[in-house]
Amino acid sequence: MKNYKIIITLLVLLTTQISFAQLKIGYVDSDAIMKELPDAQDAQKKLDQIVQEWQEELSKIEKEWKNAFDDYEKRKLIMSNQKRAEVEKELIALEKVITDFRQKKFGVNGELFKQQDEVMKPIQNKIFLAIEEVAKEEDYDFIFDRSGDILFLFAKEEYDVTPFVLEKLK
């Protein structure tokens, strides 16, 4: 009976080894694809331009706050308590405007996040479809993204399908 269990265990291990040996695994470097793809470069330029405009607008508001604060610091000793309280309230309100602007534009669910999603989603879908086509044509079982969260300690160059994906995208 023991021999029978050992034989079954060996058969299971052997078939598992054989099935793993038949897997075909490849990887892509999505960062390299994004750098090579003109659509992605154009989208990134568009996003950079939007961010620059927002940064300039934010800088203008921050400069306005700084000027108001500097003026307050110079004059606070000669201000009445009532005037000082009013100016402090205005400074706090301006700080809130700055904080709200940052959150609205650059926050987790801010406009930048939405713009990135809107601009990059079609490009990401295009890349994904190209990866899928390459995987089917070349009969890959798995394709990993080298530039993502998956850490490769070693990967043979022969499994890099990035050039095939780039060719599909052209």
C-alpha positions as CSV (number, residue, x, y, z in Angstrom):
1,M,0.0,0.0,0.0
2,K,2.8,2.4,0.8
3,N,4.5,1.7,-2.5
4,Y,1.2,2.4,-4.3
5,K,1.0,5.9,-2.6
6,I,4.7,6.6,-3.4
7,I,4.1,5.7,-7.1
8,I,1.0,7.9,-7.3
9,T,2.9,10.8,-5.6
10,L,5.7,10.3,-8.1
11,L,3.3,10.3,-11.1
12,V,1.6,13.5,-9.8
13,L,5.0,15.2,-9.4
14,L,6.2,14.0,-12.8
15,T,3.1,15.2,-14.6
16,T,3.3,18.5,-12.8
17,Q,6.9,18.9,-13.9
18,I,6.0,18.1,-17.5
19,S,3.1,20.5,-17.6
20,F,5.4,23.3,-16.2
21,A,8.0,22.5,-18.8
22,Q,5.5,23.2,-21.6
23,L,4.5,26.7,-20.4
24,K,5.7,29.6,-22.6
25,I,6.3,32.8,-20.7
26,G,7.2,36.2,-22.1
27,Y,7.5,39.7,-20.8
28,V,7.2,43.2,-22.1
29,D,8.7,46.5,-20.9
30,S,5.6,48.8,-20.9
31,D,7.8,51.8,-20.1
32,A,9.9,51.2,-23.2
33,I,6.7,50.8,-25.3
34,M,5.3,54.1,-23.9
35,K,8.6,55.9,-24.8
36,E,8.6,54.5,-28.3
37,L,5.0,55.0,-29.1
38,P,4.2,58.5,-30.7
39,D,0.6,58.5,-29.4
40,A,1.9,58.0,-25.8
41,Q,4.4,60.8,-26.3
42,D,1.8,63.2,-27.6
43,A,-0.6,62.3,-24.7
44,Q,2.2,62.9,-22.2
45,K,3.0,66.3,-23.8
46,K,-0.7,67.2,-23.5
47,L,-0.8,66.2,-19.9
48,D,2.5,68.0,-19.1
49,Q,1.0,71.2,-20.7
50,I,-2.1,71.0,-18.6
51,V,0.0,70.4,-15.4
52,Q,2.2,73.4,-16.3
53,E,-0.9,75.7,-16.7
54,W,-2.2,74.5,-13.4
55,Q,1.2,75.0,-11.7
56,E,1.3,78.6,-13.1
57,E,-2.1,79.3,-11.8
58,L,-1.2,77.8,-8.4
59,S,2.0,79.9,-8.3
60,K,0.0,83.0,-9.0
61,I,-2.3,82.3,-6.0
62,E,0.6,81.4,-3.8
63,K,2.4,84.6,-4.7
64,E,-0.8,86.6,-3.9
65,W,-0.9,84.9,-0.5
66,K,2.8,85.6,0.1
67,N,2.4,89.3,-0.7
68,A,-0.6,89.5,1.5
69,F,1.2,87.7,4.3
70,D,4.3,89.9,4.0
71,D,2.2,93.0,4.0
72,Y,0.4,91.7,7.1
73,E,3.7,91.0,8.9
74,K,4.9,94.5,8.2
75,R,1.8,96.2,9.4
76,K,0.4,93.9,12.1
77,L,1.9,95.9,15.0
78,I,0.1,99.1,13.9
79,M,-3.2,97.4,13.1
80,S,-6.2,97.4,15.4
81,N,-7.2,94.0,16.8
82,Q,-10.3,94.1,14.6
83,K,-8.2,94.8,11.4
84,R,-5.7,92.2,12.4
85,A,-8.4,89.6,12.8
86,E,-9.9,90.5,9.4
87,V,-6.6,90.2,7.6
88,E,-5.8,86.9,9.4
89,K,-9.2,85.6,8.3
90,E,-8.5,86.7,4.7
91,L,-5.1,84.9,4.8
92,I,-6.7,81.7,6.1
93,A,-9.3,81.9,3.4
94,L,-6.6,82.3,0.8
95,E,-4.7,79.3,2.2
96,K,-7.9,77.3,1.9
97,V,-8.2,78.4,-1.7
98,I,-4.7,77.1,-2.3
99,T,-5.3,73.8,-0.6
100,D,-8.7,73.3,-2.4
101,F,-7.0,74.1,-5.7
102,R,-4.3,71.6,-5.1
103,Q,-6.8,68.9,-4.1
104,K,-9.1,69.7,-7.0
105,K,-6.3,69.6,-9.6
106,F,-3.7,67.2,-8.2
107,G,-5.6,65.2,-5.5
108,V,-6.4,61.5,-5.6
109,N,-9.6,62.0,-7.5
110,G,-8.5,65.3,-9.0
111,E,-8.7,66.6,-12.5
112,L,-5.1,65.4,-13.3
113,F,-6.1,61.8,-12.4
114,K,-9.2,62.1,-14.6
115,Q,-7.3,63.6,-17.5
116,Q,-4.6,60.9,-17.3
117,D,-7.3,58.3,-17.4
118,E,-9.1,59.9,-20.3
119,V,-5.9,60.5,-22.4
120,M,-4.0,57.3,-21.6
121,K,-6.8,54.7,-21.5
122,P,-7.1,54.4,-25.3
123,I,-3.3,54.1,-25.6
124,Q,-3.2,51.5,-22.9
125,N,-6.0,49.5,-24.5
126,K,-4.2,49.7,-27.9
127,I,-1.0,48.3,-26.2
128,F,-2.9,45.6,-24.4
129,L,-4.5,44.5,-27.7
130,A,-1.1,44.3,-29.4
131,I,0.3,42.3,-26.4
132,E,-2.7,40.0,-26.7
133,E,-2.2,39.5,-30.4
134,V,1.5,38.8,-30.0
135,A,0.7,36.3,-27.2
136,K,-1.8,34.4,-29.3
137,E,0.4,34.5,-32.5
138,E,3.5,33.3,-30.6
139,D,1.5,30.9,-28.4
140,Y,2.6,32.4,-25.1
141,D,0.9,31.2,-21.9
142,F,1.8,34.2,-19.9
143,I,3.1,37.7,-20.6
144,F,4.4,39.8,-17.7
145,D,5.2,43.5,-17.5
146,R,8.8,44.0,-16.5
147,S,8.2,47.7,-15.5
148,G,5.3,46.9,-13.3
149,D,5.1,45.7,-9.7
150,I,6.3,42.2,-10.6
151,L,10.0,42.0,-9.8
152,F,12.2,40.0,-12.2
153,L,15.4,38.7,-10.7
154,F,16.3,37.1,-13.9
155,A,14.7,37.1,-17.4
156,K,16.2,35.7,-20.6
157,E,16.2,38.2,-23.5
158,E,14.7,35.5,-25.7
159,Y,11.4,35.9,-23.8
160,D,11.2,39.6,-24.3
161,V,8.2,40.3,-26.6
162,T,8.5,44.1,-26.4
163,P,9.8,44.3,-30.0
164,F,6.9,42.3,-31.3
165,V,4.4,44.5,-29.5
166,L,6.1,47.6,-30.9
167,E,5.9,46.2,-34.4
168,K,2.2,45.5,-34.0
169,L,1.6,49.1,-32.9
170,K,3.4,50.5,-35.9
